[in-house]
Amino acid sequence: MNRRLGRSVDFARIASAALGRAAAIVPRWVPNGRREGREWVGLNPRRGDKHLGSFKVNLSNGRWLDAADGASGGDLISLAAYLFSIDQREAAIKVAEMMGVDPFE
């Protein structure tokens, strides 16, 4: 049996830990971008984005938006879910493991 099944994921703790490392995490997930104040502006890797400007991640609060397609979210877990086409739980576990944090309560 998969030990992950049925265990509660600590979304708040994972999101908080990820936010503390946002300046390092986001450029890895969204390469070929640049920092503009509190935001990382990059090319959306999920579509044929060719111009910087519409895809932004706020490094201070984790909120992100792709103004070109309307996708948005409130933290880096939702960003991971969007970028890697996985559900929120799987994204939280992936982010936690990437940072060496226990994902479970």
DSSP file (Angstrom, degrees, kcal/mol; ACC not computed):
  #  RESIDUE AA STRUCTURE BP1 BP2  ACC     N-H-->O    O-->H-N    N-H-->O    O-->H-N    TCO  KAPPA ALPHA  PHI   PSI    X-CA   Y-CA   Z-CA
    1    1 A M              0   0    0      0, 0.0     2,-0.5     0, 0.0     0, 0.0   0.000 360.0 360.0 360.0 141.2    0.0    0.0    0.0
    2    2 A N    >   -     0   0    0      1,-0.2     3,-1.1     2,-0.0     0, 0.0  -0.591 360.0-146.6 -71.5 121.6    1.2    3.5   -0.8
    3    3 A R  T 3  S+     0   0    0     -2,-0.5    -1,-0.2     1,-0.2     4,-0.1   0.655  94.0  63.4 -66.0 -14.9    2.1    5.1    2.6
    4    4 A R  T >  S+     0   0    0      2,-0.1     3,-1.5   100,-0.0    -1,-0.2   0.773  78.4 101.3 -80.4 -26.6    0.9    8.5    1.2
    5    5 A L  T <  S+     0   0    0     -3,-1.1     3,-0.1     1,-0.2     0, 0.0  -0.344  91.5   8.0 -64.6 135.3   -2.7    7.5    0.7
    6    6 A G  T 3  S+     0   0    0      1,-0.3     2,-0.3    -2,-0.1    -1,-0.2   0.360  96.0 123.1  80.7  -5.7   -5.1    8.7    3.3
    7    7 A R    <   -     0   0    0     -3,-1.5     2,-0.4    -4,-0.1    -1,-0.3  -0.693  66.1-114.4 -90.6 142.9   -2.6   11.0    5.1
    8    8 A S        -     0   0    0     -2,-0.3    97,-2.5    -3,-0.1     2,-0.4  -0.602  24.2-139.0 -79.3 129.4   -3.3   14.6    5.5
    9    9 A V  B     -A  104   0A   0     -2,-0.4     2,-1.6    95,-0.2    95,-0.3  -0.721  10.9-133.2 -87.3 135.0   -1.1   17.0    3.6
   10   10 A D     >  +     0   0    0     93,-2.7     4,-2.2    -2,-0.4     5,-0.2  -0.619  33.7 171.1 -89.0  78.8    0.0   20.1    5.5
   11   11 A F  H  > S+     0   0    0     -2,-1.6     4,-3.0     1,-0.2     5,-0.2   0.888  72.4  52.8 -58.2 -43.9   -0.7   22.6    2.7
   12   12 A A  H  > S+     0   0    0      1,-0.2     4,-2.2     2,-0.2    -1,-0.2   0.912 111.0  45.9 -63.0 -43.3   -0.2   25.7    4.8
   13   13 A R  H  > S+     0   0    0      2,-0.2     4,-2.3     1,-0.2    -1,-0.2   0.907 115.3  46.9 -66.8 -40.9    3.2   24.6    6.1
   14   14 A I  H  X S+     0   0    0     -4,-2.2     4,-2.7     2,-0.2     5,-0.2   0.931 112.6  49.0 -66.8 -45.5    4.4   23.6    2.7
   15   15 A A  H  X S+     0   0    0     -4,-3.0     4,-2.3    -5,-0.2    61,-0.2   0.899 112.4  49.1 -60.9 -40.6    3.1   26.9    1.1
   16   16 A S  H  X S+     0   0    0     -4,-2.2     4,-1.7    -5,-0.2    -1,-0.2   0.920 112.1  47.4 -65.6 -44.0    4.8   28.9    3.8
   17   17 A A  H  X S+     0   0    0     -4,-2.3     4,-0.6     1,-0.2    -2,-0.2   0.907 113.1  49.1 -63.6 -41.7    8.1   27.1    3.4
   18   18 A A  H >< S+     0   0    0     -4,-2.7     3,-1.2     1,-0.2     7,-0.2   0.898 106.7  55.5 -65.1 -40.2    8.0   27.4   -0.4
   19   19 A L  H >< S+     0   0    0     -4,-2.3     3,-1.4     1,-0.3     4,-0.3   0.882 101.6  57.9 -60.9 -37.4    7.2   31.1   -0.1
   20   20 A G  H 3< S+     0   0    0     -4,-1.7    -1,-0.3     1,-0.3    -2,-0.2   0.711 115.9  36.2 -64.2 -19.6   10.3   31.6    1.9
   21   21 A R  T XX S+     0   0    0     -3,-1.2     4,-2.4    -4,-0.6     3,-1.5   0.142  81.3 117.7-116.6  17.1   12.3   30.1   -1.0
   22   22 A A  H <>  +     0   0    0     -3,-1.4     4,-2.3     1,-0.3    -2,-0.1   0.852  69.0  60.6 -56.1 -39.7   10.3   31.6   -3.8
   23   23 A A  H 34 S+     0   0    0     -4,-0.3    -1,-0.3     1,-0.2    -2,-0.1   0.750 115.0  35.7 -64.0 -22.5   13.2   33.6   -5.2
   24   24 A A  H <> S+     0   0    0     -3,-1.5     4,-0.6     2,-0.1    -2,-0.2   0.800 120.5  46.0 -95.0 -36.6   15.1   30.4   -5.8
   25   25 A I  H >X S+     0   0    0     -4,-2.4     4,-1.7    -7,-0.2     3,-0.9   0.947 105.6  55.3 -73.5 -50.9   12.2   28.1   -6.8
   26   26 A V  H 3X S+     0   0    0     -4,-2.3     4,-3.0     1,-0.3     3,-0.2   0.880 103.2  53.3 -59.8 -44.8   10.3   30.2   -9.3
   27   27 A P  H 34 S+     0   0    0      0, 0.0    -1,-0.3     0, 0.0    -2,-0.2   0.814 108.5  52.8 -61.9 -26.3   13.2   30.9  -11.7
   28   28 A R  H << S+     0   0    0     -3,-0.9    -2,-0.2    -4,-0.6    -3,-0.1   0.886 115.8  38.9 -71.4 -38.2   13.8   27.2  -11.9
   29   29 A W  H  < S+     0   0    0     -4,-1.7    -1,-0.2     1,-0.3    -3,-0.2   0.818 127.7  34.1 -79.7 -31.3   10.2   26.5  -12.8
   30   30 A V  S  < S-     0   0    0     -4,-3.0     3,-0.3    -5,-0.2    -1,-0.3  -0.693  84.6-178.8-125.5  75.9    9.9   29.6  -15.0
   31   31 A P        +     0   0    0      0, 0.0    12,-0.8     0, 0.0     3,-0.1  -0.113  57.1  44.9 -71.5 173.5   13.3   30.0  -16.7
   32   32 A N  S    S+     0   0    0      1,-0.2     2,-0.2    10,-0.1    11,-0.1   0.844  92.0 110.0  62.0  36.4   14.2   32.8  -19.1
   33   33 A G        -     0   0    0     -3,-0.3     2,-0.3     9,-0.2     9,-0.3  -0.504  55.0-135.9-121.5-166.2   12.5   35.4  -17.0
   34   34 A R  E     -B   41   0B   0      7,-2.4     7,-3.0    -2,-0.2     2,-0.4  -0.991  21.1-105.9-153.4 156.2   13.6   38.3  -14.9
   35   35 A R  E     -B   40   0B   0     -2,-0.3     2,-0.4     5,-0.2     5,-0.2  -0.714  28.0-177.1 -86.0 133.1   12.9   39.9  -11.5
   36   36 A E  E >   -B   39   0B   0      3,-3.2     3,-2.0    -2,-0.4     2,-0.4  -0.874  63.1 -61.8-129.3  97.0   10.9   43.1  -11.6
   37   37 A G  T 3  S-     0   0    0     -2,-0.4    -1,-0.0     1,-0.3     0, 0.0  -0.497 121.4 -11.3  63.8-121.6   10.5   44.4   -8.0
   38   38 A R  T 3  S+     0   0    0     -2,-0.4    21,-3.2    -3,-0.1    22,-0.5   0.425 124.8  82.7 -88.2   0.2    8.6   41.7   -6.1
   39   39 A E  E <   -BC  36  58B   0     -3,-2.0    -3,-3.2    19,-0.3     2,-0.6  -0.791  65.8-143.5-112.9 149.4    7.6   39.8   -9.2
   40   40 A W  E     -BC  35  57B   0     17,-3.0    17,-2.2    -2,-0.3     2,-0.6  -0.954  21.2-163.5-102.3 122.4    9.2   37.2  -11.4
   41   41 A V  E     +BC  34  56B   0     -7,-3.0    -7,-2.4    -2,-0.6     2,-0.3  -0.936  26.3 144.5-109.8 120.4    8.2   37.9  -15.0
   42   42 A G  E     - C   0  55B   0     13,-2.1    13,-0.6    -2,-0.6    11,-0.4  -0.822  52.1 -79.4-144.5-179.2    8.8   34.9  -17.3
   43   43 A L        -     0   0    0    -12,-0.8     9,-0.1    -2,-0.3   -10,-0.0  -0.744  49.0-114.8 -87.2 134.6    7.6   33.0  -20.3
   44   44 A N    > > -     0   0    0     -2,-0.4     3,-1.3     1,-0.2     5,-0.8  -0.585  20.9-156.0 -71.1 116.2    4.8   30.5  -19.5
   45   45 A P  T 3 5S+     0   0    0      0, 0.0    -1,-0.2     0, 0.0   -15,-0.0   0.587  86.1  67.1 -71.8  -7.6    6.3   27.1  -20.1
   46   46 A R  T 3 5S+     0   0    0      2,-0.0     2,-0.3     0, 0.0    -2,-0.1   0.525 108.2  28.4 -89.4  -5.6    2.9   25.6  -20.7
   47   47 A R  T < 5S-     0   0    0     -3,-1.3     2,-2.4     2,-0.0     0, 0.0  -0.907  99.6 -83.6-145.0 173.3    2.2   27.4  -23.9
   48   48 A G  T   5 +     0   0    0     -2,-0.3     2,-0.2     2,-0.0    -2,-0.0  -0.269  59.5 171.4 -77.9  54.2    4.2   28.9  -26.8
   49   49 A D      < +     0   0    0     -2,-2.4    -6,-0.1    -5,-0.8     3,-0.1  -0.480  12.3 169.0 -68.8 129.8    4.9   32.2  -24.9
   50   50 A K        +     0   0    0     -2,-0.2     2,-0.4     1,-0.2    -1,-0.1   0.503  56.6  56.6-119.0 -10.1    7.3   34.3  -26.8
   51   51 A H  S >  S-     0   0    0     -9,-0.1     3,-0.6     0, 0.0    -1,-0.2  -0.985  75.5-125.4-132.3 132.7    7.2   37.7  -25.0
   52   52 A L  T 3  S+     0   0    0     -2,-0.4    -9,-0.1     1,-0.2     4,-0.1  -0.407  79.6  65.1 -66.7 146.7    7.7   38.5  -21.3
   53   53 A G  T 3  S+     0   0    0    -11,-0.4    -1,-0.2     2,-0.4    14,-0.1  -0.076  81.3  66.2 137.9 -38.6    5.0   40.3  -19.6
   54   54 A S  S <  S+     0   0    0     -3,-0.6    13,-2.7     1,-0.1     2,-0.6   0.744  90.9  65.2 -90.0 -21.4    1.8   38.3  -19.3
   55   55 A F  E     +CD  42  66B   0    -13,-0.6   -13,-2.1    11,-0.2    -2,-0.4  -0.892  66.6 163.7-107.6 114.9    3.1   35.5  -16.9
   56   56 A K  E     -CD  41  65B   0      9,-2.6     9,-2.4    -2,-0.6     2,-0.4  -0.970  24.4-164.6-135.6 144.7    4.0   36.8  -13.4
   57   57 A V  E     -CD  40  64B   0    -17,-2.2   -17,-3.0    -2,-0.4     2,-0.7  -0.994  21.5-136.0-127.3 124.8    4.6   35.4  -10.0
   58   58 A N  E  >  -C   39   0B   0      5,-3.5     4,-2.2    -2,-0.4   -19,-0.3  -0.713  12.3-161.8 -79.8 116.7    4.7   37.6   -6.9
   59   59 A L  T  4 S+     0   0    0    -21,-3.2   -37,-0.2    -2,-0.7   -36,-0.2   0.615  85.3  55.4 -76.2 -12.8    7.7   36.4   -4.9
   60   60 A S  T  4 S+     0   0    0    -22,-0.5    -1,-0.2     3,-0.1   -21,-0.1   0.808 126.6  12.8 -88.6 -33.6    6.4   38.1   -1.7
   61   61 A N  T  4 S-     0   0    0    -23,-0.2    -2,-0.2     2,-0.2     3,-0.1   0.495  94.6-120.9-124.2  -6.2    3.0   36.4   -1.5
   62   62 A G     <  +     0   0    0     -4,-2.2    17,-0.2     1,-0.3    -3,-0.1   0.355  61.0 142.5  85.0  -6.7    3.1   33.6   -4.0
   63   63 A R        -     0   0    0     11,-0.2    -5,-3.5    -6,-0.1     2,-0.3  -0.408  27.7-173.6 -69.2 144.8    0.2   34.8   -6.2
   64   64 A W  E     -DE  57  73B   0      9,-2.2     9,-2.0    -7,-0.2     2,-0.3  -0.960  10.2-174.3-141.2 157.7    0.6   34.2   -9.9
   65   65 A L  E     -DE  56  72B   0     -9,-2.4    -9,-2.6    -2,-0.3     2,-0.6  -0.987  21.4-158.1-154.0 136.9   -1.2   35.1  -13.1
   66   66 A D  E >>  -D   55   0B   0      5,-3.1     4,-2.2    -2,-0.3     3,-0.8  -0.907  15.2-171.8-111.9  99.3   -1.1   34.4  -16.7
   67   67 A A  T 34 S+     0   0    0    -13,-2.7   -12,-0.1    -2,-0.6    -1,-0.1   0.723  79.5  62.8 -64.8 -21.3   -2.9   37.4  -18.1
   68   68 A A  T 34 S+     0   0    0    -14,-0.2    -1,-0.2     1,-0.2   -13,-0.1   0.842 121.8  16.3 -75.0 -33.3   -2.9   35.8  -21.6
   69   69 A D  T <4 S-     0   0    0     -3,-0.8    -2,-0.2     2,-0.2    -1,-0.2   0.434 101.3-116.5-121.3   0.4   -4.9   32.7  -20.7
   70   70 A G     <  +     0   0    0     -4,-2.2    -3,-0.2     1,-0.3     2,-0.1   0.430  61.6 146.4  83.4  -1.7   -6.5   33.7  -17.4
   71   71 A A        +     0   0    0     -5,-0.5    -5,-3.1    -6,-0.1     2,-0.3  -0.453  19.3 155.4 -68.3 141.0   -4.8   31.0  -15.3
   72   72 A S  E     -E   65   0B   0     -7,-0.2     2,-0.3    -2,-0.1    -7,-0.2  -0.984  18.4-178.3-159.8 164.4   -4.0   32.2  -11.8
   73   73 A G  E     -E   64   0B   0     -9,-2.0    -9,-2.2    -2,-0.3     3,-0.0  -0.979  30.5-125.1-162.6 170.9   -3.4   30.9   -8.3
   74   74 A G  S    S+     0   0    0     -2,-0.3     2,-0.3   -11,-0.2   -11,-0.2   0.474  83.5  15.2-105.7  -3.6   -2.7   32.0   -4.7
   75   75 A D  S  > S-     0   0    0    -13,-0.1     4,-1.5   -11,-0.1   -13,-0.1  -0.950  81.5 -93.0-158.8 176.9    0.5   30.1   -3.8
   76   76 A L  H  > S+     0   0    0     -2,-0.3     4,-2.2   -61,-0.2     5,-0.1   0.705 117.6  62.3 -75.0 -18.9    3.4   28.2   -5.1
   77   77 A I  H  > S+     0   0    0      2,-0.2     4,-2.5     1,-0.2    -1,-0.2   0.937 106.0  45.2 -67.2 -46.2    1.6   24.9   -4.7
   78   78 A S  H  > S+     0   0    0      1,-0.2     4,-2.3     2,-0.2    -2,-0.2   0.853 111.3  54.2 -66.3 -32.4   -1.0   25.9   -7.1
   79   79 A L  H  X S+     0   0    0     -4,-1.5     4,-3.1     2,-0.2     5,-0.2   0.931 109.1  47.6 -64.6 -44.8    1.7   27.2   -9.5
   80   80 A A  H  X S+     0   0    0     -4,-2.2     4,-2.6     2,-0.2     6,-0.2   0.917 110.9  51.7 -61.3 -43.3    3.4   23.7   -9.3
   81   81 A A  H  X>S+     0   0    0     -4,-2.5     5,-1.8     1,-0.2     4,-0.6   0.922 114.5  43.5 -58.9 -44.5    0.0   22.0  -10.0
   82   82 A Y  H ><5S+     0   0    0     -4,-2.3     3,-0.7     3,-0.2    -2,-0.2   0.955 116.5  44.7 -65.3 -52.0   -0.5   24.3  -13.0
   83   83 A L  H 3<5S+     0   0    0     -4,-3.1    -2,-0.2     1,-0.2    -1,-0.2   0.859 122.6  35.9 -65.1 -36.8    3.0   24.0  -14.4
   84   84 A F  H 3<5S-     0   0    0     -4,-2.6    -1,-0.2    -5,-0.2    -2,-0.2   0.351 105.0-123.3-101.4   5.8    3.4   20.3  -14.0
   85   85 A S  T <<5 +     0   0    0     -3,-0.7     2,-0.3    -4,-0.6    -3,-0.2   0.923  67.9 126.7  53.0  51.8   -0.3   19.4  -14.8
   86   86 A I      < -     0   0    0     -5,-1.8    -1,-0.2    -6,-0.2    -2,-0.1  -0.855  63.2 -93.2-130.3 166.6   -0.8   17.6  -11.5
   87   87 A D     >  -     0   0    0     -2,-0.3     4,-2.5    -3,-0.1     5,-0.2  -0.288  40.7-102.4 -79.0 170.0   -3.4   18.0   -8.7
   88   88 A Q  H  > S+     0   0    0      1,-0.2     4,-2.6     2,-0.2     5,-0.2   0.877 119.3  50.4 -60.8 -42.0   -3.0   20.1   -5.7
   89   89 A R  H  > S+     0   0    0      2,-0.2     4,-2.3     1,-0.2    -1,-0.2   0.947 112.8  45.5 -63.5 -48.5   -2.1   17.3   -3.3
   90   90 A E  H  > S+     0   0    0      1,-0.2     4,-2.5     2,-0.2    -1,-0.2   0.891 113.1  51.7 -61.8 -39.2    0.5   15.8   -5.6
   91   91 A A  H  X S+     0   0    0     -4,-2.5     4,-2.8     2,-0.2     5,-0.2   0.912 108.3  51.0 -64.1 -42.7    1.9   19.3   -6.2
   92   92 A A  H  X S+     0   0    0     -4,-2.6     4,-2.6     1,-0.2    -2,-0.2   0.917 111.9  46.8 -61.7 -43.1    2.2   19.9   -2.4
   93   93 A I  H  X S+     0   0    0     -4,-2.3     4,-2.6     2,-0.2     5,-0.2   0.913 112.5  50.3 -64.8 -42.5    4.0   16.7   -1.9
   94   94 A K  H  X S+     0   0    0     -4,-2.5     4,-2.1     2,-0.2    -2,-0.2   0.926 112.8  45.9 -60.9 -46.3    6.3   17.4   -4.9
   95   95 A V  H  X S+     0   0    0     -4,-2.8     4,-1.5     2,-0.2    -2,-0.2   0.920 113.2  50.1 -64.3 -44.4    7.1   20.9   -3.5
   96   96 A A  H  X>S+     0   0    0     -4,-2.6     5,-3.0    -5,-0.2     4,-0.7   0.930 112.0  46.9 -60.5 -46.6    7.7   19.6    0.0
   97   97 A E  H ><5S+     0   0    0     -4,-2.6     3,-0.6     1,-0.2    -1,-0.2   0.874 107.5  57.0 -64.9 -36.9   10.0   16.8   -1.2
   98   98 A M  H 3<5S+     0   0    0     -4,-2.1    -1,-0.2     1,-0.2    -2,-0.2   0.851 114.1  39.8 -60.5 -34.2   11.9   19.3   -3.3
   99   99 A M  H 3<5S-     0   0    0     -4,-1.5    -1,-0.2    -3,-0.3    -2,-0.2   0.480 114.9-113.4 -95.1  -3.8   12.6   21.4   -0.2
  100  100 A G  T <<5 +     0   0    0     -4,-0.7     2,-0.4    -3,-0.6    -3,-0.2   0.813  69.9 139.6  75.3  30.3   13.2   18.4    2.2
  101  101 A V      < -     0   0    0     -5,-3.0    -1,-0.3    -6,-0.2    -2,-0.1  -0.871  61.4-113.0-109.0 139.1   10.1   19.1    4.2
  102  102 A D        -     0   0    0     -2,-0.4   -92,-0.1     1,-0.2    -5,-0.0  -0.588  26.0-156.9 -67.6 120.6    7.7   16.4    5.5
  103  103 A P        +     0   0    0      0, 0.0   -93,-2.7     0, 0.0     2,-0.3   0.616  62.9  83.7 -77.8 -10.5    4.5   17.0    3.6
  104  104 A F  B      A    9   0A   0    -95,-0.3   -95,-0.2     1,-0.1    -2,-0.1  -0.667 360.0 360.0-103.6 150.4    2.2   15.3    6.1
  105  105 A E              0   0    0    -97,-2.5   -96,-0.1    -2,-0.3    -1,-0.1   0.463 360.0 360.0 -71.6 360.0    0.6   16.6    9.2
